[in-house]
Amino acid sequence: MKPVEELMAEHQAILKMLNILEKILLVHKKDHIISIPHLNQIVIFFKVFIDKCHHGKEEKFLFPAFEEAGIPNEGGLMGIMSEEHHLGRQYVEEMSKALNLKENEDHNISRFSEASYRYTGLLRSHIEKENQILFPMGEARLSSMDRKKISDQFFQWEKNEIGWDQHESFHCLVENLGSIY
């Protein structure tokens, strides 16, 4: 699988998890029922699968390869994508903090929900820009050797930094929560 195809497949898992989160928040809004353990699992998914694994591969390997192939980073779309990664980290941190506070649970769920809606909106737009503009533009400029090198880097990153079994467990989490919500 080409590196861009791999990232786009991860985008599908990310979008599924965003849908799950939105369903959880809708159930809470309607019935005032929420599973804090599920929210904690989702935040871990955001921190590890999305940020460390997915965004890590983009920032450490793909974006530098695109820049080397002639796509500007600073002031360009890749720069915007990196800024959005940073903003997303802030939203996830807000969600995490809201879940870890013990007092006034309703207020904390409200804080969590607000950060969640900002994050899901950001990521949906972000993924669309990558899938529709950045990835096709960058893919067109990469040689087969570039693709092979990036694929190898992705594999090593997941193996050494994430853990291959960890990556698969996140896909299982998406499927499990999807069957519940």
Secondary structure, DSSP 4 states (H G I P E B T S, - for coil): --HHHHHHHHHHHHHHHHHHHHHHHHHHHHH----HHHHHHHHHIIIIIIIIIIIHHIIIIIHHHHHHTT---TTSHHHHHHHHHHHHHHHHHHHHHHHH--S-HHHHHHHHHHHHHHHHHHHHHHHHHIIIIIHHHHHHH--HHHHHHHHHHHHHHIIIII-HHHHHHHHHHHHHHHHH-
